[in-house]
Structure formats: structure tokens, C-alpha cells
Amino acid sequence: MITGQGTVSSHVVTYDDPDPYLVVAPDKGTADFSDIANEVSEKSGFWLGDAFASGGSIGYDHRKEGITARGGWECVKLHFAEMGSNVQTDPATVIGVGDMRGMFLETECYKAKLFN
């Protein structure tokens, strides 16, 4: 958001409507970039004022808060709902791409007992 209007770079192809719940968080090897990303975000006038969930050197522990996984899970629920399915009550077969020790796959997908 810039001055109250959703903006998308001309280099980005979007398929969904704007999703204000998406959160970017540092992970292995990228935590040092938090302050840099926050500075770029602030200079660009983005409404959050920070680009990383941790808030950088003065922020909170995104792993402890689980914000990345929670945000990802909300996106999963939305996409399943758009397909007419309730991911919390309807069985589903899914494929997880990434490290099973990562926040999203580890904490949220394991909670979905209906996932095959």
C-alpha cells in the first residue's frame, strides 16, 4: 500500500486479489536483511512501515509468535474455501514443498489431521 492504494510492481504477475494477511519473515540466512528491508519499505511508503515480521533488530521473535505459519495457514484456508472446501473439516491430499522443520509445514500442516 502506498498512500492508501494497493500497488503492484510492473514486474509482478498477480492471480489473486490483494491479500493483506501475507507476512514475510526472515529465516535461515536472511535475518540480517530485516533492517535493510524495513528501510527500503519505509522509503517506499509501504503502509506497514516494516517489511519483515520480526521488525528487524528491535522487533519480536517471529518463530516464538508463529506469525509466519499462522499467516500461511490463513492463506491455505482461503484458497480451499475458494474451491468450495473447508480445509479444517474436509479431508484433503496435499503436497508440502520445503523443509518439514520449517514453521509452516511443521506447526500448521501437522495440525491439519485431515491432510493426507
N, C-alpha and C positions, 0 to 999 in steps of 0.2 A: 504494500500500500504506500502510495505517495500522495500526500495531501488529500487523504480520504478516498482515493480512487485506486481500484485494483490495477496493477500494471504487470505486463509480461514482456520480457525481453523479446526482441525480434528473432533471436537465436533459439527460442524455446518453442517446441510444438506442444500444445496442451490438448488433452482429450476430455478433461473433466472441468466442471465449474471450479472457481477458486475455492480452496479448502483451507480455511483459517486455522484448522487444528494441526496442520503439519508442523512438526518441530524438528529442527536439525540439531544434532548434539555431537560433540566431539567423542571420538572413540580411540582405539589403539593408534597411536602415532599422529593424531590430529589435534590433541588437546592444546598444544602450543599455539594453534592458529585461532583460538577463541577470541583473544583480544584484537587480533588483526581483523577478523571477520566482523566483529562488533563495530570496529572503527569504520570499515567500509560501509556497513549497514547504516550507521548513523550519518555518515557523509552523504549517502544516497537518499536519506529521508524516509527510510522504511519505518512503519508505524511502531514496530516492536522496540526499536532502538537497539536491539541486540540480535545477532544472527545465530548464536549458539545457545542451546538450552541451559548450559551451565552458567552463562553470564560472564564467562572468562575468569580472570584471576580474582574477581570479587564476587563471583556467583556462588551457586549451590552445587551440590553433588548430584548430577543428573542420574547417576546409577542408583543412588540411595532413594531418590524421589521416584524413579521409574518412569519419568515423563516421556522418554522416547518410546518405550514399549507401550505405554498407555495411548499415546497418540497414534502409533501404528495400529493398535487394536481397534481404535475408533474408526480408522480408515477401512480396516477389514470388515467391520460390522456394516459400514455404509455401503461398500461395494457388494456385499452379499445381499443386503436389503434391496439395492437397486436391481438385483437379479431375482427378487421375489423370495428370498430365503432368509431365515433368521439363523445366523451362524451360532447362536447360543442355544438353540433348541433343535435345529435340523442337522442330521448327520451330513458330513461333507468329507470329500477326499481332497487334500491339498498337498502342494509341494512347497517346501521351505528352501529357499536359496540363501546360503550364508552359513556362518558359524553357529552351530547349535548352542554354543556357550554365550552367544550374543544376547543382549537384553530382550529383543522382541521374541525370537524363537524360544529362548529359554523360559522367560517368565509368562508370556501371554499365550503363545500357541500351546504350551503344555497344559494350560488351564482349560483349553477347549477340549473337553473329554470326548466330544463328538467328532473330532478330526481323525480321519484315518491316515 
